[in-house]
Amino acid sequence: MTALTVNLESEFEALVQFLYLAPVGLAQVDRDGEILMINPLSAQLLMPLARDANLTNLFVVLESVLPDLRHMATDFAMPHGKVCDGVRIQLNAGGRSKRDPQVLSLTLLKLDADRMMAVLNDISEQVKREAQLRHNEMWFDAILTGVSDYALVCLDHQGRVVEWNSGIGRVTGFERDAVVGQPFSVFYPGGSITPDRVSDRLREADDSGWSLDDGWRARADGSRFWGSGMLAILPERLTGFPASGGAALDENSIYCLIIRDITEKRDASERQRKLTSCDHLTGVANRRVFFEVTDLEIERWKRSPRLLSMIVIDADLFKTINDQYGHAAGDVVLRDLAEVMMQVFRPIDTVARIGGEEFAILLPSTSLVQAHAAAERLRAAVEARRVEVEGIRIAYTISGGVASMEDATGGLDAWMKRADRALYAAKAAGRNRIEASGPLYACVMTA
């Protein structure tokens, strides 16, 4: 055995040892995603996603939570480099009453024409810390930034405006008579807030002293701006504001709402927001955001039960579309479906892509009957459409399952299973239809 051979064997042994002892998950795959080499940590992180404990193909294992990874790898034209960097993958719903959600970070490196290296990390704790940091930053930003350009609104115990100042007119354009006595939802565009959400903001301020909310706000002329709103509970003796009509408030405390126009700041951070919160193919919310928003709505439901529904949508025979017209046509269909959903549902509803051709919609303050009707509007709108790809007009349909939050539902996982069962029933009944998890006729009388 030559010295060169011994040296090569030694280097290979050191490489293998590094691969298996590395503090991150590592997996070498070929151009089709077949796993050539994988270390124990990577196998441990991927195993919950593997069907029948089969870890043979990375793209197949991650298909349910990162459906576009195969396309990203195929479309990467450079001879080497980063196919994706730090993409976040949420594995489960988690929930405050159960375990915290598990989030992985994936970086895929193209080594050459035939090999890629996947780097996986469990960043669940980092995500929790980042969420707290964002909350703190919003707080300091709300009280320290742009203090010369804000609307200060005094609210009573029901969230109604009790006093007007010049800042309201300067930021929103509203006159006194248009806002005094109105709930603070008057500053929100139609469909972006409900009475339940108004109550939620007040209760959250009661619990923690303040509540923060960024989103679209409405001006008096009907235009919109991206606003930051901080709602804080204040002792009445510190405010000095009388109730509308001049009578003293009979509550121990009232609220103060500060609204700031941060459109310019939002525009600057829009690209980062899309990278972390949006599905890169369709532009709707991603799986992680859907789980976070739904978990928060469940917590609000537990504190104050109200109407709350979910729709799960699946594109019918999507594999056939891909096989017949190509994956590019399939992508066009998914983008078209996302566009129709954004037209049908309200701004307060959360539309998300949670799998390859599977979408979910969360509908606050919505009964099972109302959610079923909305899903039926979507189904009919999709059935009437045609998407054009290279001169070919493609028709497609969807099936959907609807479920409402109930005392016996359990948590998010159990709730989604009920919606999924309704979806499977729709497909079993012939597709291009909507089924509900529960009797609609019983709901008609109470909706």
N, C-alpha and C positions, 0 to 999 in steps of 0.2 A: 504494500500500500504506500503510495507516494505521499510526500509531505503536503502536496497540493490537495490530494484527496482527503487527507486527514483534516486539513484546514477547512475545506468546504463542508465536510460533515460536521465539524465543530460549529461553524457559523450557522448551518441549518438547524442544528440542535438548539443553539442559542435563540434563533428566530422562533422556533416552535415553542420554546419555553416562554419567550416574551408574549407570544400570541395567547397562550393559555393562562398566563399570570397577569396579563394587562388589567388595569383597574377599570377598563371600559369594555363593552361588548364589541367584538370584532368578528366579522364574517367575510370571507373572500368568496365572490360569486362570479359566474361567467356572464356573458352578455345577455343571456336569457333569464338570469336570476338564479340559476341552479347553484346551490351552496357547495363550494369546493372544500372549504375549511372553516371551522367555526370554533370559538373558544367557549368554555363553560358558562361564562357570564352572559354572553350573547344568547346562548341556548336557553338559559334561565329566563331572560327577559322576553324572548319570543314564544316560549312554550305555551303561555295562556292563549295565544292567538292561533296556534297550530291545530288543524283538524286531525284527529286521530294521532296526535303527538308526532306528526309528520313534518320534519324540518328539512325538506329537500330543496325547496325553492323559496327564496326571500320574497319575490313579488307575490306569490300565491299566499304566503303566510300573512303578509301585510295588506292584502287586497281589501279586506273588510274595513280597515281603518285608514289606509292610504292608497286609495284605488288608482291614483294617477302615477304611482312610482314607476311602473313599467313604461308608460309613455314618456315620462321625464328622462329615463335612461335611454330609450330608443331615440328620442329627439335631440339628445346632447351630441352635437356635431364635432366638438373639439376632440383631438386625439387623446387628451387626458385633462383632468381637472375635476372640479367639484360639480357633480350633477345636482346635488342639493346640499344645503348647509344648515344644520340645526333645525330641521323641520320637526315640529312638535306633534306627537301622536298620543292621543288620549285613549287609554285602553279600556277604561270602565267609567261608569257614571259616578261612582263614589257616593257621596251624600253625607251631610253633617251627622246624621243619625247612625251611619255605618262607617266604613273605612273611608279615608280620603281617596280621591281619584288618583290613579297612577298615570303619569305622563312620561313618555320617552322622547328623547331627542335623537334624530337620525341624520347623519351626514353620509352621503354616498360619493365616493371618490372613484373616478375612472382612471385606472392605472395604464391600460393600453386598450387595443381594439378588442381584446377577448376577456379582460379581467376587470373587476371592480371590487372595492373594499367598502363595506358598510361599517360605520362606527356608531354604536348604540350606547345611550346613557340614560339612566333613570334620573329624571330631573324633577320628580314630584315635589320634593321639599323646596327646591329653588323656585318652582312655580308659585307655591304658597307664599314664600317670602316676597316675590315680585308683586303678587296681588296686594299684599299689605303695604308695600312700598308705593305702589300706584295710588292706593287710597290715601296714604299720608301726603304724597305729592299733590293730589287733587285738593286736599285740605289746605296746605300751605299756599298753593297757587290761588285758591279761591279768596284767601284773606290777605295775601301779600302782593299779588300781581294786578296791575291795572286798576288800583283802587280809585282812580279818578274817573273811571268810566264804568259805572255799574248801576243797576236798578235795585234799590232797597225797598222791599215790599213787606209790610206788616200784615200778618194773618191772624185770624181768630182760631179757636180750638177746632173748627171744622175746615180750616184751610182756606177761608174766604178773605179776600183783601179788605182791610179795614181802614187803610189810609193810603194816600197817593202822594208821591213826591216827584220832583222834576226829573230824577234819574229814570223813572219809568217811561216818561215821555221821550227822553233822550235816547234810550236804548231800544225801546219797543214801538214808540210812536203812539201809544194808547193815551187817550185823555182820561181824566178822572172818572167821568160818568160811565165810561165803558168798562172799568175794572173794579171799582169799589163795590163790594157786596158779591162779587163773582169769585168762584173757586180759582186757585192759582193755575188750574188747567187752561184758563183763558190765554195763557202765554204759550200754549202748545198747539201745533198744527192738528187738524182733525185726524182722528184715528191713531194718534200716537200716545194717548194716555186715556185711562178709564177712571171712573169714580173709585174703583177698588185700588188702583195704583196711587191715586191721591191719598187715600187713607193709609196705604202702605208707607208712603213717604213720611207722613205725620207720625206713625207708630215707630218707624225706624229712628226718627229724631227723638221721640220719647225715650227709646231704649238706650241710645248712645249719645244723646245730646245734639247730634246733627246728622244730616243725610245728604249725600252728594250725588249729582246726576248730570251727566253730559249728554247732549242730544239736540235735535232740531227744536227751535223755538219759533213762534209766530209773531210777526209784526202786525200792526193795525192795518196796514195796506195789503195784507195777505202774503207778503214775501216771507222768506224763512232766513234764519241765521243759526249757526251752530253755537249753542250757548252752554255755559257752565252754571249750574244752579246749586247753591248751598242753602239748605233749609236747616235752621237751628232753632232750638227751643230756648226761650228767654223768660226769666221772671218778669211778671207784669210791672213790678216796681222799677225795673231798669229801662223800660221802653217809653212809658209816658204817652203811648198812643191810645186815644179813646176808640171805642168801637164805632162802627158807622152809625150815624144818627146821634152821636154824642154821649150815649150811655156807657157807663163803665163796664168793662168785661167782668163776667162773673166767674171766670176760670182762674186758676192759680197761675197759669202761664199762657203765653201766646207764642207765635212763631215769627221768625224773621227769614225771609227768602231773599237771597242776593243772586241776581242774574247778571251774567257778564257775556258779552259777545266775544267769543274766541274763535271766530271763523278763520282768521288768518293763521292762528296756531294750529287749528285742525288741518288746514290745507297742507301745512308743512309736514305734518306727521301722518298724512293719509296713506302714504306708501307703506310705512311700517305697520299701520293698523291692518291693512289688507294682508300683509305677509303673515301676521300672527292670528288674525281673526276670520279671514275669508278663505273659502275654498278657491284655489287658484284657477280652476277651470271655469266654474260657473259664476263666481263672485258673490254667492250667498254665504251665510255663516258656515263655519266649519264644524266638525263634530265636537271639538273641545268647547267651543262657545255654546253650542246647543246644550251640552250637559251642564255647563256652568249656569246658564240662564234658567234652565228647567229646574235644577236643584234649588235655586233661589226662590222660584215660584212655588215649589213644594213647601219650602219653609214658611213662606207667607201664607199659604193655604192652611198649614197646620196652626198658625196663630189665629187666623181668621178665615174659616172655610168659605169659599166662594166658587162660582163656576170656573172651571179650568179644563181645557180639552187639548188633545193632541191628535194630529193626523200623520200617518206614515204612508208615503207615496212611493210606488215602484213603477218604473217604465216597463211596459209589457214587452216580452220577447226581445229584450234589448240585445242579447247575444246574437239573435238572428239578424238584427240590424247591422251589428258589427261585422258579422260573417258575410252578409250580402253586399254591403256598401262600403265597408272598411271602418277602421277605428276613428278616422277623421270625421266621418259622417256621424258616428255615435257621439262624438264630442259636440257636434253641432246640435244634435237632438237634446243632449243634456243642458246645453246653454239655453236653448229655446225653452225647455221646460222650466228652467230657473227664471227666465224672463216672464213667463206667463204667471208663475207663482207670485212674483213680486207685484204683478198687476192686480191679482185677485185678492191677496191678503192685505191686512192693515199694517201700517208702520209699527204698531205695538206688537204685532205677531212676529215670532222668530222663525224664519225660513232657513233651513240648514241642509247641507248634503252630508249624510252620515255613512254612506257606503258608495259602492260603484255607481249603481243607478237608483239608489234609494235616498229619499229625502224625508225630512220630518218637519212638521210645523207645530209650534206651540202657540195656543190661542188663549190668552188670559181673558177672564170675564166672558166666557163662551160656553154655552151648554152643548150637550151631545147633539141635539137637533140642529143647533146653529152651525156647529162644526161640520156635521154631515152635509148640510146645505152648501157650506162654503167649499167643501171637497167636491161636491157634485158640480158646482159651477166651474171649478178647475177642470174636472174630468171632461165636461162638455166643451169647454174652451179648447182643450188640447185636441179632442177628437176632430174639431172643425179646422185645425191648422194643418199646414204642410210646410216642411222645411226644405229648402233647395240646396243641394250640394252638387256642384259641377253640372248644373243643368238638370239634375234629377230631383223630382219632387217626392219627398218621403213623408208618408203618413205614419203616425205612431199614436198609441193610446197609453193610458195609465190605469193602475188599480190602486185602491187606497183602503186603509183601515183607520177607524176613528174610535177613540176611547176617551172617557172623561175621568178626572181624578175623583176617587171615592174613598170613604173611610177604610174599606177593605182592600184597597189597591196595594198598600204596603209602601213601596218606594218607587224610584224612577225605573229601576230594572223591571219590576213587576208590572208597572204601568205600561212600559213599552212592549212587554210581552203580550199584554192584552190587545194593544193596537196591532202588533204583528200578527196575532191570531186572526184578527178581523181582516187584515190584508191577505193572509193566506186563504181565507174563506172567499174573498173577492176573486182571487185568481182561480180557485177551484170551481167557482160558479161560472167561469167563462171569460174572466178578465174584462177590462174596460168597464169597471163598476166600482162602487164604493160600498163597503160593509161597515157596520157599527158594532162595537163590543157592548152590547146591551140593547134592550128593546126600545126602538124609537117611538113606538106608539105610546109607551108609558111616559116618555119624556115630553111629548107634545103637550100634555095636560099641565105640566109643571114648569116648562121653559118660559 
